[in-house]
């Protein structure tokens, strides 16, 4: 018979062996069952319950297209982000050592903001941390770490081969490349990295930590073993499918108001000679977040803040319905309280419908303008030769 402690009280201990992490110390009673079976059962339970911290949802700030953060390690670009987007230390729990909610800001204090840009597939992060002992002298995984796990399409379920649903594949290196990190990705970000890459991607797709898919920059002024503040700025690209080769990868298409699965953990080392870390502070409140996407937390991709927009903005899109008939469907995508629309199709014809269709009589390159107005103002958007018909 297999027995678990309640999920959020279940103690896992993770230690490093070379370039891999293994889960040990799960409190179970095993009669004829292996530890990997326990992993699978725990993962199945997480999948059934959906994302962790039910009813809790965090926000991802939308940057205007002309104010995309520059990855330079400075927080200046983030000054326009309201404080309501900050995820602080008060949201983290320590779930391995047993500290729980017993946080000590004098020992470790963390603030994180996450952003995105409409039309891009990147997630931007600002990580600010103060620590009484920064541990980064070694060249292995013994390093203060900010561990980020992302599941862009909420596919859920195990993402590491050690939790593979098929037991016989859990120790297979083939699974490392065909399964591990493919549908959800795990980044071990070294804070800071000294004489090594900024992150270790736990899976068979190390290319996702390099440009054009990711980039990072630090600002700090301390040596190993000293205290101080670190600022880390980086972006990553979530993938619905991230195989060993980027040629077959499918980035997540980020959309306004969509929810993604995301979580992070701070692995706090306080002794260069210690065998493991002194704390595993994680946002999910579930240690399993590192290996199961169902144990992540809901994050919503927010629209632009009203303070960053005009009261009325004109915009539109189109689709050619029939190339043979030169029939085009236009769609209003304007912002604000709008009561009047005027379309100039560039061929002498106009319409006052919000979403008109128009048939062009002859081939050509057309200049189309949408003018909108309402109680708070008016706006216009022209597109030159976007509508070109043979």
C-alpha positions in Angstrom: 0.0 0.0 0.0 1.3 3.5 -0.9 0.6 6.3 1.6 1.3 10.0 1.1 1.4 12.9 3.4 -1.0 15.7 2.3 0.5 17.1 -0.9 1.6 20.4 0.4 3.2 18.9 3.5 4.9 16.2 1.5 8.7 16.6 2.0 11.0 16.1 -1.0 14.7 16.5 -0.8 16.5 17.4 -4.0 20.2 17.0 -4.3 22.6 17.4 -7.2 24.4 14.6 -8.9 26.5 16.0 -11.7 24.2 17.7 -14.2 21.0 16.0 -12.9 18.6 16.5 -10.0 17.0 13.6 -8.2 14.0 13.5 -5.9 14.6 11.6 -2.6 13.1 11.6 0.8 9.4 11.2 -0.2 7.6 9.9 2.8 6.0 6.7 1.5 5.2 3.2 2.6 6.1 0.8 -0.2 4.8 -2.7 -0.6 5.7 -4.1 -4.0 6.0 -0.6 -5.5 9.1 1.3 -6.6 9.9 4.9 -5.9 9.3 5.9 -9.6 5.7 4.5 -9.1 5.3 6.9 -6.2 6.5 9.8 -8.5 3.9 8.8 -11.1 1.1 8.6 -8.6 2.0 12.0 -7.2 2.2 13.5 -10.7 -1.2 12.0 -11.6 -2.7 13.6 -8.5 -1.3 17.0 -9.5 -2.7 16.6 -13.0 -6.2 15.8 -11.7 -6.3 18.9 -9.5 -5.1 21.3 -12.3 -2.8 24.2 -11.5 -1.5 24.6 -7.9 -2.9 27.3 -5.5 -6.4 27.1 -6.8 -8.1 30.5 -7.0 -4.8 32.3 -7.0 -3.8 34.1 -10.2 -0.9 36.4 -10.8 -0.5 39.1 -13.5 2.0 39.5 -16.4 2.4 43.2 -17.3 2.1 44.2 -21.0 4.8 46.5 -22.1 4.0 49.0 -24.9 5.7 48.1 -28.2 7.9 51.3 -27.9 9.0 50.5 -24.3 10.3 46.9 -24.5 12.8 46.3 -21.7 16.4 46.4 -22.6 18.3 43.4 -21.2 21.1 45.3 -19.4 20.6 44.4 -15.7 19.1 47.7 -14.8 15.6 48.1 -13.4 14.9 51.5 -15.0 12.8 50.0 -17.8 10.5 48.5 -15.2 9.6 51.8 -13.5 6.3 51.9 -15.4 5.1 48.6 -14.0 2.6 49.1 -11.1 3.5 47.5 -7.8 0.5 45.3 -8.1 2.5 43.1 -10.5 5.3 42.4 -8.0 5.5 38.9 -6.6 7.3 39.2 -3.3 8.8 36.8 -0.8 5.5 36.8 1.0 4.1 34.6 -1.8 6.8 31.9 -1.4 6.9 28.9 0.9 9.9 26.7 1.8 8.8 23.1 1.1 11.9 21.0 1.4 13.8 21.9 4.6 10.6 22.4 6.6 10.7 26.2 7.1 7.3 26.7 5.5 6.2 30.3 6.1 9.1 31.2 8.4 10.7 33.8 6.2 13.6 36.0 7.3 14.1 39.0 5.0 17.5 39.6 6.6 18.6 36.2 5.3 16.8 36.3 1.9 14.4 38.7 0.2 13.1 38.4 -3.3 10.9 40.5 -5.7 9.9 39.4 -9.2 8.0 41.1 -12.0 7.0 39.4 -15.3 6.2 41.2 -18.5 5.3 40.5 -22.1 4.8 42.4 -25.4 1.9 41.9 -27.8 3.1 40.3 -31.0 6.2 38.7 -29.4 6.6 35.3 -27.8 8.9 36.3 -25.0 8.4 36.5 -21.3 10.5 39.3 -19.6 11.6 39.0 -16.0 13.0 41.4 -13.4 14.5 39.5 -10.5 15.7 41.5 -7.5 17.1 39.6 -4.5 19.0 40.5 -1.3 20.9 37.7 0.4 23.1 37.5 3.4 25.4 34.9 1.7 25.8 34.7 -2.0 27.0 31.3 -3.0 28.4 31.1 -6.6 32.1 30.2 -6.3 31.8 26.7 -7.8 31.4 25.7 -11.4 28.6 23.1 -10.9 25.0 23.2 -9.8 26.0 24.3 -6.3 25.0 27.9 -6.8 22.3 30.2 -5.7 19.6 29.5 -8.3 16.4 31.1 -9.5 14.5 28.1 -11.0 11.8 29.0 -13.5 9.3 26.5 -15.0 6.9 27.5 -17.7 4.0 25.7 -19.5 2.8 28.1 -22.2 -0.2 26.1 -23.4 -1.2 24.6 -20.1 -0.6 21.1 -21.3 0.2 20.0 -17.8 1.6 16.8 -16.5 5.2 15.6 -15.9 7.9 17.4 -17.8 11.0 15.4 -16.6 11.9 11.9 -17.6 12.1 10.8 -14.0 8.3 11.2 -13.9 7.6 9.8 -17.4 4.2 8.0 -17.4 5.8 4.9 -18.8 8.0 3.5 -16.0 10.4 1.7 -18.4 11.3 5.1 -20.0 12.3 6.9 -16.8 15.9 5.8 -16.9 16.2 6.1 -20.7 18.4 8.7 -22.2 16.1 8.6 -25.2 13.4 10.1 -23.0 15.8 12.9 -22.1 15.7 14.1 -25.6 12.2 13.1 -26.7 10.3 14.0 -23.5 12.3 15.9 -20.9 11.4 19.6 -21.2 9.6 19.2 -24.5 6.1 20.5 -23.6 7.1 22.6 -20.6 10.6 24.0 -19.8 12.7 24.3 -16.7 15.5 26.9 -16.4 18.0 26.8 -13.6 19.3 30.4 -13.6 22.5 31.0 -11.7 22.3 34.0 -9.4 24.8 35.1 -10.4 26.7 33.1 -13.0 30.5 33.4 -12.8 32.5 31.9 -15.7 29.6 29.7 -16.9 26.4 30.1 -18.9 23.7 32.2 -17.2 21.4 29.1 -17.0 21.2 25.4 -17.1 18.2 24.1 -19.1 17.0 20.9 -17.6 16.3 18.9 -20.7 17.4 18.0 -24.2 17.0 21.6 -25.6 19.9 23.7 -24.3 19.5 26.0 -27.3 16.5 27.7 -25.7 18.8 29.7 -23.3 20.6 31.4 -26.2 19.6 34.2 -28.5 17.2 34.7 -30.2 15.2 32.7 -27.7 16.6 34.1 -24.4 19.1 36.6 -23.0 20.1 37.7 -19.5 22.1 40.4 -17.7 23.1 41.0 -14.1 24.0 43.9 -11.8 25.7 43.2 -8.5 28.7 44.2 -6.4 29.7 41.4 -4.1 32.0 38.4 -4.0 31.2 34.7 -3.1 30.3 34.5 0.5 29.4 38.1 0.9 26.0 39.8 1.3 24.4 42.2 -1.1 21.7 42.9 -3.7 21.5 41.3 -7.1 19.4 42.5 -10.1 18.8 40.1 -12.8 17.0 40.9 -16.0 16.2 38.3 -18.7 13.7 37.0 -21.2 12.8 33.5 -22.2 10.6 32.0 -24.9 8.0 29.5 -23.9 7.5 26.5 -26.2 4.5 24.3 -26.8 7.1 21.9 -28.4 10.8 22.2 -27.8 12.6 19.2 -29.2 16.4 18.7 -29.4 16.6 20.7 -32.6 15.2 24.2 -32.9 14.2 23.6 -36.5 11.1 21.6 -35.3 10.3 23.8 -32.3 6.8 25.4 -31.8 6.9 28.6 -29.7 3.9 29.4 -27.6 1.8 32.1 -29.2 1.2 34.6 -26.3 -2.3 36.2 -26.5 -3.8 39.0 -24.4 -5.9 37.7 -21.5 -4.7 34.1 -21.9 -3.5 32.2 -18.9 -0.2 30.3 -18.8 1.3 28.0 -16.2 4.4 29.5 -14.5 6.2 29.1 -11.3 9.6 29.6 -9.8 11.8 28.6 -6.8 14.7 30.2 -5.1 17.4 27.7 -4.2 19.3 29.4 -1.4 22.8 28.1 -0.7 24.5 29.4 2.4 27.7 27.4 2.6 30.1 26.6 -0.3 30.9 23.2 1.3 27.3 22.2 2.0 25.9 19.2 0.2 22.6 20.9 -0.5 20.8 24.2 -0.2 19.5 25.8 2.9 16.0 26.6 1.4 13.8 25.8 -1.5 11.4 28.7 -1.6 8.8 28.2 -4.3 5.7 30.0 -5.6 3.6 26.9 -6.1 3.9 25.8 -2.5 4.6 22.4 -4.0 8.1 21.0 -4.5 6.9 19.0 -7.4 6.6 22.2 -9.5 10.2 21.5 -10.8 9.1 18.4 -12.6 5.3 18.5 -13.1 3.6 21.3 -15.1 0.3 20.7 -13.3 2.0 22.0 -10.1 2.6 25.4 -11.6 0.6 28.6 -10.9 -1.8 30.6 -13.1 -0.4 33.8 -14.7 -2.6 36.0 -16.9 -1.2 38.0 -19.8 -2.7 41.4 -19.1 -3.8 44.1 -21.6 -2.0 47.4 -21.6 -2.7 49.5 -18.6 -5.1 52.4 -19.3 -2.5 54.9 -18.2 -0.3 53.8 -21.1 -3.0 54.2 -23.8 -4.8 57.0 -25.5 -8.5 57.2 -24.8 -9.3 56.2 -28.4 -7.0 54.3 -30.7 -7.9 53.2 -34.2 -6.7 49.9 -35.6 -8.0 47.2 -38.0 -7.2 44.0 -39.9 -8.4 42.4 -43.0 -8.8 39.0 -44.8 -9.2 38.4 -48.5 -12.4 36.3 -48.6 -12.3 35.7 -52.4 -9.3 36.5 -54.5 -11.2 35.8 -57.7 -14.0 38.3 -56.8 -11.5 40.7 -55.0 -13.7 40.6 -51.9 -12.1 41.7 -48.7 -13.5 41.4 -45.1 -12.3 44.2 -42.8 -12.4 44.0 -39.0 -12.3 46.9 -36.6 -9.8 46.4 -33.8 -9.9 49.8 -32.3 -9.7 50.6 -28.6 -11.9 52.8 -26.4 -15.6 53.8 -26.4 -16.4 54.1 -30.1 -19.7 55.1 -31.6 -18.9 55.9 -35.2 -16.8 54.2 -37.9 -15.8 55.5 -41.3 -14.0 53.3 -43.8 -12.3 54.7 -46.9 -11.4 51.7 -49.0 -9.0 53.6 -51.3 -11.1 53.2 -54.4 -13.6 56.0 -53.9 -15.9 53.8 -51.8 -16.7 54.1 -48.1 -18.7 52.4 -45.3 -19.9 53.2 -41.9 -20.2 49.6 -40.7 -17.9 48.4 -37.9 -16.9 45.2 -39.7 -17.6 45.7 -43.5 -16.9 43.6 -46.5 -15.9 45.3 -49.7 -15.5 44.1 -53.3 -12.9 45.9 -55.4 -13.7 46.2 -59.1 -10.1 46.2 -60.4 -6.6 45.1 -59.5 -4.5 47.5 -57.5 -2.6 48.6 -54.5 -5.0 50.4 -52.1 -4.6 52.9 -49.3 -7.3 52.1 -46.7 -8.2 54.3 -43.8 -10.4 53.7 -40.8 -11.6 56.8 -38.8 -13.3 56.2 -35.5 -14.8 58.6 -32.9 -16.6 58.5 -29.6 -17.3 60.5 -26.4 -13.6 60.6 -25.5 -12.1 61.6 -28.8 -11.3 60.4 -32.3 -8.5 58.5 -34.1 -7.5 57.3 -37.5 -5.4 54.4 -38.9 -4.2 54.2 -42.5 -2.4 51.2 -44.0 -0.6 51.8 -47.3 -0.8 49.0 -49.9 -1.4 46.3 -47.3 -4.5 45.6 -49.4 -3.1 44.6 -52.8 -5.2 42.6 -55.2 -4.4 41.0 -58.6 
